Amino acid sequence: GWYAYDPDLEMFYYGSGNPAPWNETMRPGDNKWTMTIWGRDADTGLAKFGYQKTPHDEWDYAGVNVMMLSEQKDKDGKMRRLLTHPDRNGIIYTLDRETGDLVSADKMDDTANWVKHVDMQTGLPVRDPEYSTRMGHRSRDICPSAMGFHNQGMDSYDPDRQLFFLGLNHLCM
């Protein structure tokens, strides 16, 4: 996957992949630490935070895409050091890169249907059970596909315009 480094905070950031086996019925629970954005101390390697994006991933969304660092004003006008991660699961996550606090979690496209939204109080995705892959349930037209709305391509951030530029897929399964 992709790593990012903040020399001022002496932290590096990366994502961990999806759990296995892919059959979600065979691995109950959240499968903690999979699908997680990590912030680690560069000197010690100790985790300063971990934010799990897709607990109990059923779709192979693997959370290893690019971690983009920026400094921007939040909705209250306060300048913050941010980490933005466009995930294969169809959500663009923005965290405070010092604390790991969730700042935003928005769908890249309205057709992302496995999730209704991300609860900003808990940080957890609110799933639509219709698009679960559990045994005994036939799901169709799950969006995004395992390829994700965003895969492992490179993205960029323009600090003057405070805009991100992303390559997106529009595939369902």
Residue pairs with C-beta under 8 A, 6 or more apart in sequence:
1 14
1 15
1 17
1 63
1 64
1 65
1 152
2 14
2 15
2 64
2 65
2 66
2 67
2 152
3 12
3 13
3 14
3 67
4 12
4 13
4 14
4 66
4 67
4 68
4 69
4 83
5 11
5 12
5 13
5 42
6 12
6 13
6 69
6 81
6 97
8 81
9 81
9 97
9 98
10 41
10 42
10 43
11 39
11 40
11 41
11 42
11 48
11 97
11 98
12 39
12 40
12 42
13 37
13 38
13 39
13 40
13 67
13 69
13 83
13 97
14 37
14 38
14 40
14 64
14 67
15 35
15 36
15 37
15 38
15 63
15 64
15 65
15 67
15 85
15 87
16 33
16 34
16 35
16 36
16 38
16 63
16 64
17 34
17 35
17 62
17 63
17 64
18 34
18 35
18 54
18 57
18 60
18 61
18 62
18 63
19 27
19 31
19 34
19 35
19 56
19 57
20 27
21 27
22 60
23 135
24 56
24 57
24 58
24 132
24 133
24 134
25 134
25 135
27 56
28 56
29 56
30 52
30 55
30 56
31 55
31 56
31 57
32 52
32 55
33 50
33 52
34 52
34 57
34 63
35 52
35 53
35 54
35 55
35 57
35 61
35 62
35 63
35 89
36 50
36 51
36 52
36 53
36 63
37 50
37 51
37 53
37 63
37 67
37 83
37 85
37 93
37 95
37 100
38 47
38 49
38 50
39 47
39 48
39 49
39 50
39 83
39 95
39 97
39 98
39 100
40 46
40 47
40 48
41 47
41 48
48 98
48 100
49 95
49 99
49 100
50 100
51 93
51 95
51 100
51 102
51 123
52 123
53 63
53 85
53 87
53 89
53 91
53 93
53 125
54 61
54 63
54 87
54 89
54 125
55 124
55 125
57 89
58 114
58 132
58 133
58 134
59 89
59 114
59 133
59 142
59 146
59 173
60 146
61 87
61 88
61 89
61 144
61 146
61 148
62 88
62 148
63 85
63 87
63 88
63 89
64 152
65 85
65 86
65 87
65 88
65 148
65 150
65 151
65 152
66 85
66 86
66 152
66 153
66 154
66 155
67 83
67 84
67 85
68 83
68 84
68 85
68 155
68 156
68 157
68 164
69 81
69 82
69 83
69 84
69 97
69 157
70 81
70 82
70 84
70 157
70 159
70 162
71 79
71 80
71 81
71 82
71 159
72 79
72 80
72 82
72 162
73 79
73 80
74 80
74 103
80 96
80 103
81 96
81 97
81 98
82 94
82 95
82 96
82 97
82 103
83 94
83 95
83 96
83 97
84 92
84 93
84 94
84 157
84 164
85 92
85 93
85 94
85 95
86 92
86 93
86 108
86 149
86 150
86 155
86 164
86 166
87 93
87 148
87 150
88 144
88 146
88 147
88 148
88 149
88 150
88 151
89 112
89 114
89 115
89 125
89 144
89 148
90 107
90 108
90 109
90 112
90 114
90 115
90 143
90 144
90 148
90 149
91 105
91 106
91 107
91 108
91 112
91 115
91 118
91 125
92 104
92 105
92 106
92 107
92 108
93 102
93 104
93 105
94 102
94 103
94 104
94 105
95 101
95 102
95 103
96 103
102 118
102 120
102 123
104 120
105 117
105 118
105 120
105 123
107 115
107 117
108 149
108 150
108 166
108 168
109 143
109 144
109 149
109 168
109 170
111 143
111 144
111 170
111 172
112 143
112 144
112 149
113 128
113 130
113 131
113 141
113 142
113 143
114 127
114 128
114 131
114 142
114 143
114 144
115 125
115 126
115 127
115 128
116 126
116 127
116 128
117 125
117 126
118 124
118 125
118 126
119 125
119 126
130 139
131 139
131 142
131 143
132 139
133 139
133 142
141 172
141 173
142 172
142 173
143 149
143 171
143 172
143 173
144 169
144 171
144 172
144 173
145 169
145 171
145 172
145 173
146 173
147 169
147 171
148 169
149 168
149 169
149 170
149 171
150 166
150 167
150 168
150 169
151 169
153 166
153 167
155 164
155 165
155 166
155 167
156 164
156 165
157 163
157 164
157 165
158 164
158 165
